[in-house]
């Protein structure tokens, strides 16, 4: 099996699996213009429409800034246009600086100084066409698998997730980390009940303690509200599918981070992933917010296991969907890339399914479009913890 | 296809891979149980009698606590199992295990 894939070598040393022109609005108010500009260059254009950028308190404002800045510097992005309004909290120049530091061409177009929607859209579209022409000429080059950060994710879980798809993905994470690569696992509420397995693989006392601390925080939040998280975790669909408790869901979910990957780091939401091995990111369980954060941290590719089937994608990172549920493989075929249901009825071994998934990851990283990409699923949502003021 | 699967030898439940009807006999090595009530696909069936207050074990780990007496072959789900984590409704502090250590990884440069 090849230990290389065809990717994009970036000036900052990182490696991309896509070559997007990112059109990033600083604020909800410039989101429509950003979407129209990206749509004018459909081969490479990726907009990041979002609901934030103004009226946010300190920590949420920082999170919005940091997440958008992380996308501007992301290796799957070849060039950036920042669409500003002019009076918002998010500073367009900070986003542009993030792209520039990563060696990417970047331009800012501000709606108020340009003179309205029509003029700013026209000006940004002209820039986008020029940047897109340059990006389309960029060639893929052989890249090492060790440069990959794989986001492991599950959503719409049922009993097949913990028995088939997550163990298959875990074997892929093990293999990638053995080759010098990195895996990132989010959704801390879905580690609750399985943290002893991950903490036992922590590479420093600080990292193990950090994992325990963020999970304790989720339980403390439930206590502060006086609530049982059941009903949210597991979700009503999870419970219908046979998952009884969060512990059961977590034990099944944590498989996807690998069986022997060292827990080398715990990072905040959208925080840069810098250590090889397994990183846990502090994200909520909501699929789109979680994927948004892990891609922001630097994951170039996502493998998303699902029992019930879900459409979630991402604007700049391919999201590969796999299911261990034979019925879902048929009923949600549009949204799925790989069927590993043979693991449960002895049509395929776990290792053989992991081999196929590993090969699929390499193909997708080399340019093969995923179901989510073909269907235009480019969901993006920045996590927030406080009300809008 | 197997009708149900036991993941770890420590487990006291099996997971149904197909809907199981009452009266069906399931064999797992030396253990044989008769299904006592309908078990939907993906749901759990008790491998032995489980007392109220006892841990439910799946994947070799505790997934919750029995809230009622459960007989072998019975459906094991939210009606007779409570989660022990994320229980803000109970109000008490919860213990979490102390971390153990593995080998340090290479730093990414």
Interface residues (C-beta under 8 A of the other chain):
Chain A: X158 X159 X160 X162 X163 X180 X182 X189 X192 X193 X194 X195 X196 X197 X199 X200 X201 X202 X203 X204 X205 X207 X208 X209 X211 X212 X215 X216 X218 X219 X221 X222 X223 X224 X225 X226 X227 X228 X229 X230 X233 X239 X241 X242 X244 X245 X246 X247 X248 X251 X252 X262 X263 X264 X274 X275 X276 X277 X344 X345 X346
Chain B: X1 X2 X5 X7 X15 X16 X17 X40 X41 X42 X43 X44 X56 X58 X59 X61 X62 X63 X64 X76 X77 X78 X81 X82 X83 X84 X85 X86 X87 X88 X89 X90 X91 X93 X94 X96 X97 X98 X99 X100 X101 X102 X103 X104 X105 X106 X107 X108
